[in-house]
Amino acid sequence: MRAIWTGAIGFGLVNIPIKIYSATEGSELDLDMLDKKDHSHIKFKRVNENTGKEVAWDNIVKGYKLDDRYIVLTDEDFEKAMPEKTKIIELTEFVRETEIDGMYYDTPYYLEPEKSGTKAYVLLRDALRKTGKAGFGSFVLRNKENLCLIRALEDVLVLNKIRWSQEIRSTEDLKIPAGTPKPAEMKMAIELINSLTGKFDISSYKDTYTDQLLKVIKAKAKGGRQAKTSPLRVVHSPNKDLLSQLKASLQGRKKKAS
């Protein structure tokens, strides 16, 4: 793995030098975009809108439009904006993970200590584990300030980027139904939920869609005929059938369990 950020965790007066690594990778197939006519690769070019000529990465800069003209920014300008935050993940408070709604969680990263920070790394990790808490703070990644949560996951410290509150859209434009379920429906729904409740193991869930798509690709490469599949139809059942649907669901669960 290649580190995407190097810096330190600020933990009180303690600094823990660390490296950040991406904790996730895509499970989808790497599909290329092709021209339908001859299957040639489609390439995207960075083109100057005035000259129509391609522009090399080295000649591309970032700018902000202010009063009808662009103000070009350099790496030094970004660092000047928050020099104290560019290389420090400052933990400003400690919270329980349940205090932060799942809506706010974003990308996860692994944290690895530099040699000079191993002792402090282990101390923070074990202290978080013992207290059941996580460190909340902020840091700058790719010229953007991010909120973050650092928690212990087995022997590793994991950093989760946390969304800002203003990034979560309001629900006021949604048409949310009012009303109260019937007692019999509620009782049946709770019973169905309890019947589907067990010890959770996320590793038991696999990306089967990607596997199926790969089978389709290999069969197509061999010239094999594809089995016909029936399209999935979403059935909009009237509300009066809700109780019968719950009963049928429970009966199905009981048959599987027996």
N, C-alpha and C positions, 0 to 999 in steps of 0.2 A: 504494500500500500504506500501511497505517496501522501505526505503531509500537505494539507491545504492552508494551514495557518500555524505560525509559531508565535509564542508569547508567554504569558504567565497568568495564573489565577491569583487575584488579590484576596487573601483570606485574613482579615484583620491587618496586622503588621507583617504577616507571612506572605511571601511571594513564592509560588510554585511554578517553575518553568515547565511548560508543556508544549506538545504538538497536537494538532487537531487532525483527525482522519474521518473521512466519510464513513458512516456506519451502515449505509444502505447501497444496494445496486439493483438496477432494473431487472425484472424477470421476463420482460416481453422480448419478442424476437426482433432482431436488428433488420428492419425492412428498408430497402432502398427505394427512392422515388425514380421512376423510369418514364421515358417517353412511350406512350401507348403504341406509336407507329413502329419503332424499331428497337425498343427496350434499351435505348441509350440512357446513361446516367443523367439526371437533372442536377445541374450545378447552380449554386447561388453565389452571386458576385456582389461585392460592395462597390457600388457605382456612384460616381459624382453626378448629381442630378443636373448640373449645368453642362458639363463636358461630355457625359456619357461614358467616360473612361473609368476603368477599374482602379480602385484605391487600395494600396497595400496596407496591412495592419499597422505598420510602423508610422504611417502618415495619418492615422485616424486619431482624433482627439475627442474629448467630451466637452460639451458646452451647454449653457443654460440661456434660453432666450429671455432677454430683459429689455423692455422698451424697443422692441422690433430689431434688436441686434443680439448676436450670440457673445456671451462671455465664456471664453475657453478656460477650462480648469486643468491643472496639472496634479500629479500625485502629491506634490508639496502643499497645494491648496487644500486638498482633502485632509491632510494631516494637520494643517493649521486650524481647521475647524474644530477638531477634538484631539489634540496631540496626546493628552493623557489617556485616551481610550483606545488608541490604535493598536496597542500591544498588551493591554491588560484586560482580563475578564474580572471586573470588580464585583465581588459578591456583597451586596448591600444588606441583604436580610436572608433569613432562613425560614422556610415554610414547609408544610406538609403537601405532598403532591396532590392530595384530594382538594386542596384549596384552589387549584387552578383547573378550570373546566377544560375538557378535552378539545373544545373548539379552538383553544389558543395554542395547542401544541403544533409545532412545525417539524423541520428536519432534525434528525438525531445524528450526533457525531461521537466518536470515541476520543478520549483524551489519554495521551501517553506522556509520562513524565520524562523530562531530561534527566541525565544522571545526577545532576546536582539537586534535583527536586524529588527524588524517590522517597525519602523519609517523610517529607511534608505531604506528599501525595497519599501515601499509605495512611497517615494520620487523618487527613480530611476524609478519605474514603471510609475508614472504619468509624469515624465519629458520625458521619451521615448515616451509616448503617445502624449504629447503636441508638441514635436519636430518632430514626425513622423520618428524617427531614431531608430537604434538598436546598441547595444554595441558589438564590435568585439574584440576578445581576444583569449586566449588559456588556457588549463588546462590539468592535467594529470588524466586519468581514466584507471584503470587496467594496470598500468605500461606503458601506451602509451600516448604521448602528442597529444592533439587534438586541432584543431582550433574550435572556437565556435562563435555563434551569439546569443545574448540575446535580446529578444524583448518583448513587452507587448502584451498579448492576453487577452482582457477584463480585469479581475482583477488579472491575474496571469502572472508572468514572465516565459517565455518559453526559454529554451536553445536548439539551434539546433547545433549538431556537423556539422562542415564544412570540406569538403574534401580538402586536400592539392592539389596545382596545379599539382604536379608531379603524383598524383593518377589518373588524367584524361588522358585517352589514346589519342594519336594523331589520326587524321582522314586521314593521308596521305596514308594509305594502302587501304582505301575504294575507290570503283569505283563509284564516284559521277557523274551523267550525266551533261553535259553542255547544252547550248541552251536556247532559250527564248520562252515562251508560246505565242500562237497566241492571238491577242487582244480580239477576241470574246470569247476564252476560259478563259482568265483572267477575263473578265467582268462577265462571267457566274459563275466562281468560287467564286469571291468576293460576288456576289449576293447570292449564296448558303451559304457562310459563314455568311453573315449578317442575313439570314433567320434562321440560327441555333444559333444566338447570343441572349442571354437574361440575366436576373439576375441569377448569378450562386449560386447554393445551393448544396454543396457537400453532405449534409445529405439525399438528394433525391436519391442518388446512394447507392444501397445495394449489399452485397456479395451474389448474387442469386445462384452462382455456388455451394457454400457450402450448401445452403438450398436444392437445387435439389439433391445433392449427399446424403444428409441425408435422403431424401425421398426414394432414390434408396436403401439405406441400410435398412431402416425400411420395405420396400416392400419385399426385399430379405429375411429378417428375418422371415416374415410371409409366405414365400413360394410363394408369388404372382408372376405372370408373368410380365416381363418388356415390356413396349411398345417399339416397334421397332423405332429406330431413323435413319434418313438418314444422312450419313456422310457429313460434310460440305466440299464443293469443292471450291477451290480458282480458279476463272476464270481469265485467263490472256488474257485480251482484247487488241486488237491492238490499237495503239495510235490514229488511225483515228476515233475510236468510242468515243473518249473522250468527244467531244462536245455533242454528243447525250446522253451520260451518264449524263452529267451535266444538260441538259434540262429535262431529265426524273426525275432526283433528285429534281429539282425545282418544277416540276409539282406535284410530290408526296407531297412535303411540302405544296404547295398551297391547295391541296385537303384536307389535314389534318387540315389546318388552317380554312377552310371554313365550 
